[in-house]
Amino acid sequence: MPLPETALAPLDVPGSRPRLAPVPRIRLAAATTAGRLAARASRLAGRGTGTAIQGQVMLKADPQALAKLLHGRRIAMVSGTNGKTTTTHLLAASVGAALVDRGWGGPERIVHNADGANLHGGIASALSKKPGADIAILETDERVVADVVRLGRPEVLVLLNFSRDQLDRHHEIKALARAWRNALISAGDEGPIVVANADEPLVVWAAKEAKQTVWVDTASTWLQDAVLCPQCGGTLLRIEGEFGKTWRCRDCELAEPTADYRVLGDKISTPDGSLHDPRLQLPGKFNISNAACALAAAGVLGIDPDVAIAGMQTVTSPAGRFGTAHFGSTTARLLLAKNPAGWAEALPLVATDTVILAIDSAAADGRDVSWLWDVEYEQLAGRRVIATGPRAQDLAVRLAYAGVDHVCLPDLGQAVVGHTEPVDIVATYTPFQRLRKMGGLA
C-alpha cells in the first residue's frame, strides 16, 4: 500500500529543519570540557571507554546539555527491548550511503551513539563528539524515549518490540508502552513519523497515537510477552492470515494493522510491492526484521531502498555483536542475549560443538534472573556446554533441568581459554562487554 506523503526536507540540506532560536552554549562548552577530562581519566585508569562518565559529568555540570546538543539537528531514533543497537547501525549506514550516493557529504554529517550507550548521558556524550554533524541517528533506551521526543523533536522514531528485560528496573513493560504513547500524544503534530512493528500489540497500542505511522510486519515468532490486550485487558487471539498469523483482541477493536513493509522469508517487501534481498553480513532471521525496520525508516527519509540496503550490507559487527574475539589460542564468536526473547533468537545461531553461556545479574543485566526458566536450553543437548559468569550456578541448575550436560566455571577468563576449536559464546550484557574488552573488540 502507498505511504502517506511526508513533509520531511531532503537530506541534502544541512540543518533543513525549521529554524530554531539559538541556545546558550557557554555552560555547555565548560560541561563538555569537564566530561572529556573525566573520560580521559577513566581510560587512563583502565575503567572503560569513558563514554558513560563523560555524559554523567556533562549533565551534572549543565543539566540542559542534552537539550542543547539535540537542538537544531535532524534526528532519527530507534528504541525497543531487542535489536535497537543493530537497527541503529543499519539505519546510520543507510543514511551515510545515501549522502555519499547523491554527493551530499558523508559520515561526517552523521552523529551516532554507535557503542550502544543509550541513556541520557551516553547520548549527550556521543552528540558532544561531533558538534558539527547535522543528522543524529540515536539508539535510545526505552525509558529515555519520551525525553528525547520532547527535547529533540525527532523526525523519525522506530519502535521495535517489548520484552521482559531487567525486571527490577523496568517492572511492568506496559508502563513503558504507556510512556511512549503519552509522549506521542503530547507531541501531537510536532511529533515524529513512527516506524512501528505491527506484530507487537504493545507497540501498536503506543504507536497508533502518532501523527503518522509506517507499519512493518517483522514476522516475529516470540509471543510470550503479548498475551493480553494492552487496551482493554482482553485475550489476544492469533488468527491465520494471508501472510501467516495475525493478532486481534477478542474484546475490543485493537488488532494488527495492515503492514506497509513485510518480512517474507529472507526478503523484504516494500510499499510498492517489490521484493528486496538484503543479503546482510549479520546472521539470523531477526536481523532481517531489524533491516526491514531500518529500511522503512530510510524510506521516510526519502532514501532509495537499493541505496539503503547497500549501506546496510557494510555492517558487520555492531558494537561487538556477532564479532570474532580471541582469548589466547581460543577463537570465539560473541552473541548477545539479554532476555528470553533474545536467547530464543540467539541459541539457534549456535554452530559450534562447544558453547559457552555467560550470565551476570549486575545493574545492566537486571538483578532478577528468573527468566532463565523461560529459555529453551533443551536445544543445546548433545553439545559441550560451559556455564560461566557470576550467576553461572543459577544457569547450571537450569541446564540440569533441561537435561543438558555442562561444566560450571564461574570465572569468565578460565571458561574462555584453552579451546582448540572455534566456540560460540552467548552472554548477557555485562559479561558480553567484558568479553569484548578481553577479546580485543572494545
Buried (B, 14 or more C-beta within 10 A) or exposed (E): EEBEEBEBBEBEEBEBBEEEEEEEBEBBEEBBBBBBEBBEEBBEEEEBBBBBBBBBBBBBBBEBBBBBBBBBBBBBBBBBBBBBBBBBBBBBBBBBBBBBBBEBBBBEBBBBBBBBBBBBBBBBBBBBBBEEBBBBBBBBBBBBBBBBBBBBBBBBBBBBBBBBBBBEEBEEBBEBBBBBBBBBEEBEEEBBBBBBBBBBBBBBBBBBBBBBBBBBBBBBBBBEBBEBBBBEEBEBBEEEEEEBBBBBBEBEEBBBBEBBBBBBEEBBBBBEEEEBEBEBEBBBBBBBBBBBBBBBBBBBBEBBBEBBBBBBBBBEBBBBBBBBBEBEEBBBBBBBBBBBBBBBBBBBBBEBEBBBBBBBBBEBBBEEBEBBEBBEBEBBEEBBBBBBBBBBEBBBBBBBEBEBEBBBBBEBEEBBEEBEEBBBBBBBBBBBBBBBBBBEBB
